């Protein structure tokens, strides 16, 4: 039972850290919008991006392990739905990091696509947090 509680704490902490980091970076980008989106990849903020990366990578493993330990079948609609939303949001997040890195290096790119990627990834992770909180089991 201690493993289950530890996994829940790790999974919830990863979700909270991911969402807070994303909101913090969005606020930073909004406050410094005249400097461009590349300001979010400056050296002090690299730690936040790495923390978000660790959270994004760890969540599927801890989520699967939690479902396995509690005995939930992976075929439940809310688990399948959150897996699909997670895949889309994680791919959008990785693409967003790559685009911001290109913008930081001075290579061009559309800011509208960058904004859409940021909104898709943030909305996806908020939906998943909602599904985790209101799991209809």
C-alpha positions as CSV (number, residue, x, y, z in Angstrom):
1,X,0.0,0.0,0.0
2,X,2.9,2.3,0.6
3,X,4.0,1.9,-3.0
4,X,0.5,3.0,-4.2
5,X,0.6,6.2,-2.0
6,X,4.1,7.0,-3.1
7,X,3.1,6.6,-6.8
8,X,0.1,8.8,-6.3
9,X,2.2,11.5,-4.7
10,X,4.8,11.3,-7.5
11,X,2.1,11.4,-10.2
12,X,0.2,14.3,-8.7
13,X,3.4,16.2,-8.0
14,X,4.5,15.7,-11.6
15,X,1.1,17.0,-12.8
16,X,1.2,20.0,-10.5
17,X,4.8,20.9,-11.4
18,X,4.1,20.6,-15.1
19,X,1.0,22.8,-15.0
20,X,2.7,25.4,-12.7
21,X,5.8,25.5,-14.8
22,X,3.7,25.9,-18.0
23,X,1.7,28.7,-16.4
24,X,4.9,30.4,-15.2
25,X,6.5,30.3,-18.6
26,X,3.3,31.5,-20.2
27,X,3.2,34.5,-17.8
28,X,6.9,35.2,-18.5
29,X,6.3,35.1,-22.2
30,X,3.3,37.3,-21.9
31,X,5.1,39.9,-19.7
32,X,8.2,40.0,-22.0
33,X,6.3,39.6,-25.3
34,X,8.2,42.5,-26.8
35,X,11.4,40.5,-26.5
36,X,9.9,37.6,-28.4
37,X,9.2,34.0,-27.4
38,X,12.8,33.1,-27.3
39,X,13.2,34.8,-24.0
40,X,11.7,31.8,-22.3
41,X,14.7,29.7,-23.3
42,X,17.3,31.8,-21.6
43,X,19.7,30.1,-19.2
44,X,17.7,30.6,-16.0
45,X,14.6,29.1,-17.5
46,X,16.3,26.0,-18.9
47,X,15.8,24.3,-15.5
48,X,12.1,24.9,-15.7
49,X,12.0,23.3,-19.2
50,X,14.1,20.3,-18.0
51,X,11.7,19.9,-15.0
52,X,8.8,20.0,-17.4
53,X,10.5,17.4,-19.6
54,X,11.0,15.1,-16.6
55,X,7.4,15.5,-15.7
56,X,6.2,14.8,-19.2
57,X,8.3,11.7,-19.5
58,X,7.5,10.3,-16.0
59,X,3.7,10.7,-16.1
60,X,2.9,7.8,-18.5
61,X,5.0,5.4,-16.4
62,X,3.6,6.4,-13.1
63,X,0.1,6.5,-14.5
64,X,0.3,3.0,-15.9
65,X,1.8,1.7,-12.7
66,X,-1.0,3.2,-10.7
67,X,-3.6,1.7,-13.0
68,X,-1.8,-1.7,-12.7
69,X,-1.6,-1.5,-8.9
70,X,-5.3,-0.5,-8.4
71,X,-6.5,-3.0,-10.9
72,X,-8.2,-0.6,-13.3
73,X,-8.5,-2.1,-16.8
74,X,-6.6,0.0,-19.4
75,X,-9.6,-0.2,-21.7
76,X,-11.8,2.2,-19.6
77,X,-13.0,5.2,-21.6
78,X,-11.4,7.8,-19.4
79,X,-8.0,6.1,-19.4
80,X,-8.1,5.6,-23.2
81,X,-9.2,9.2,-23.7
82,X,-6.6,10.6,-21.4
83,X,-3.9,8.6,-23.2
84,X,-4.9,10.0,-26.5
85,X,-5.1,13.6,-25.2
86,X,-1.7,13.0,-23.4
87,X,-0.1,11.8,-26.7
88,X,-1.3,14.9,-28.6
89,X,-0.3,17.3,-25.7
90,X,3.1,15.7,-25.2
91,X,3.9,15.8,-29.0
92,X,2.7,19.5,-29.1
93,X,5.0,20.2,-26.1
94,X,8.0,18.6,-27.7
95,X,7.4,20.4,-30.9
96,X,6.9,23.7,-29.0
97,X,10.3,23.3,-27.3
98,X,12.0,22.6,-30.7
99,X,10.3,25.7,-32.2
100,X,11.3,27.9,-29.3
101,X,14.9,26.6,-29.5
102,X,14.9,27.5,-33.3
103,X,13.6,31.0,-32.5
104,X,16.2,31.4,-29.8
105,X,19.0,30.6,-32.3
106,X,17.5,33.3,-34.7
107,X,16.0,31.0,-37.2
108,X,12.6,32.2,-38.4
109,X,9.2,30.8,-37.8
110,X,5.6,31.7,-37.4
111,X,4.6,32.9,-34.0
112,X,1.0,31.8,-34.6
113,X,2.1,28.2,-34.9
114,X,4.1,28.6,-31.7
115,X,1.1,30.0,-29.9
116,X,-1.2,27.2,-31.2
117,X,1.3,24.6,-29.9
118,X,1.4,26.2,-26.5
119,X,-2.3,26.4,-26.2
120,X,-2.8,22.8,-27.4
121,X,-0.3,21.4,-24.9
122,X,-1.5,23.5,-22.0
123,X,-5.2,22.7,-22.7
124,X,-4.3,19.0,-23.1
125,X,-2.6,18.8,-19.8
126,X,-5.4,20.7,-18.0
127,X,-7.9,18.3,-19.5
128,X,-5.9,15.3,-18.3
129,X,-5.6,16.9,-14.8
130,X,-9.4,17.2,-14.8
131,X,-9.8,13.6,-15.9
132,X,-7.4,12.5,-13.1
133,X,-9.3,14.5,-10.5
134,X,-12.8,13.3,-11.6
135,X,-12.0,9.8,-12.7
136,X,-15.4,8.1,-13.2
137,X,-14.4,4.7,-11.7
